[in-house]
Amino acid sequence: GSVERQKISRTNDFKQAGEQYRSFKDWERNDLILNLVTALKQCNPDIQERMVEHFTQADPEYGKRVREGLAQS
C-alpha cells in the first residue's frame, strides 16, 4: 500500500508531552532533566534553543529547568 502524511486534527501538539511530564514523580523529572541536559550539551546552540522552546510549550517549568541546566554546563 501507499504511505501518506496528513495533519491530524490535534490543535495542541505539546499537550500530551506536558501531561506526561507533570505525571512524573519528582525524582523522575529530575532524571529526565539531567538526561536531556547531558544530551543537549553536545548540540549546537540553535538546536538547544529549539528544543527548550518545545519543552516550554509542553510545560513552562520543563523548559525552564532544561534552560537552567544548559546554562550551568
HELIX and SHEET records of a PDB file:
HELIX    1   1 LYS A   15  SER A   23  1                                   9    
HELIX    2   2 ASP A   26  LEU A   40  1                                  15    
HELIX    3   3 PRO A   45  ALA A   58  1                                  14    
HELIX    4   4 PRO A   60  GLN A   72  1                                  13    
END                                                                             
